[in-house]
Amino acid sequence: MTEGAFTADPIFVLAVLGMTAVTYALRAGGYWVMGRLPITPRVRRGLEALPGAIIVSTILPIVLKGGLAVALCLVVAAAAQVTLRKEYVAVFCAAGAAAALRAAGL
Amino acid sequence: MLNKNVTLSLQGCVRGATMCIPVSPGIIALGLVFGTVAAQKGLTFLETIMINSLVFAGASQFVAMEVYSDPLNYALVVAMIGVTAAVNMRMLLIGASLRPWLGQVPAWQTYPSLFLLTDLNWLLALSEYDKGTRDWGIYLGSGLFTWSVWSLSVVPGYFAGSLVSDPKVYGLDVVLPAFFAALLVPLWKGKRQTVSWLFAGGIAALTWYLVGGYWSIFTGAIAGAFAGAYLDD
């Protein structure tokens, strides 16, 4: 915690309001547009591919920065998810693996 | 009109909320993790509550925290809003698919309730609609329940996280990427994803080497979406 727990940096508030506005625009926007603009199969496929592409693009630089230890932890997380299908268990396993790897000096 | 008689009742809301109970451990765990990440990044308690309850979109909050750094400047604010938009782009689609369901509800009720739209209550509402349910309390109740659980669960996570001085010792620094890796698993269906992700990863890595920072999220995501769009079965 920095300074007071109940203070907020004005520029951070600006970021939050911007994020809230853009998220609401997307939540309501698709609903609003539907019926006015037909989504072609190509657009639909692109939109369907978007979440996975975002996730890959977010993780990869973290792996490149973090090296072998981080890469191994993500393999643990993915393996846990494949077998157990519970995100929070996978996260817990990965954090445990990271702690163990660091303790071992990797 | 094919689907008339969309109603709203308290019973429907309660049923919607009840249907969320089995998944609530997942929501709570994720909220705890977000609180921990926020504390690690040095957000104040009030800032954490604000971003968590107002944005109310887990994955995008995590990505925005990856971009965040203290002190914050206007370029970073734009980047935080940009990655939020990119991660939440899917809401355009899920919102669009609710049109037949909520289209008959008065607009002054639908539009405020769309603030509560998440993957969870969307999935619940849509599967109930397919079964013939026409009480949109399912959507509203599950949304309100999810929002309340999400808003509360961040609090203990925040205070636990601010007690930890070195996140690396406990492996807390991999919590975020591990969560993303786990989310990726159920999204994989076959060749389409493999190709799209290879494009996304290749462009993201290239951008990261050349430019650095968070631009790789944009370039990689767009490359992956295009690959997905133009890959025919």
Interface residues (C-beta under 8 A of the other chain):
Chain A: M1 T2 E3 G4 A5 F6 T7 A8 D9 I11 F12 V13 L14 A15 V16 L17 G18 M19 T20 V22 T23 Y24 L26 R27 A28 G29 G30 Y31 V33 M34 G35 I39 R42 V43 R44 R45 G46 L47 E48 A49 L50 P51 G52 A53 I54 I55 V56 S57 T58 I59 L60 P61 I62 V63 L64 G66 V70 C73 L74 V76 A77 A78 A80 Q81 V82 R85 K86 E87 Y88 A90 V91 C93 A94 A95 G96 A97 A98 A99 A100 R102 A103
Chain B: P25 G26 A29 L30 V33 A39 G42 L43 T44 F45 L46 E47 M50 I51 L54 V55 F56 A57 S60 Q61 V63 A64 E66 Y68 D70 L72 N73 Y74 L76 V77 M80 I81 T84 A85 A86 V87 N88 M89 R90 M91 L92 L93 I94 G95 A96 S97 L98 R99 L102 G103 T110 Y111 L114 F115 L117 S162 K168 V169 Y170 G171 L172 D173 V174 V175 L176 P177 A178 F179 F180 A181 A182 L183 L184 V185 P186 L187 W188 R192 Q193 S196 W197 F199 A200 G201 I203 A204 A205 W208 Y209 S216 I217 F218 T219 G220 A221 I222 A223 G224 A225 F226 A227 G228 A229 Y230 L231
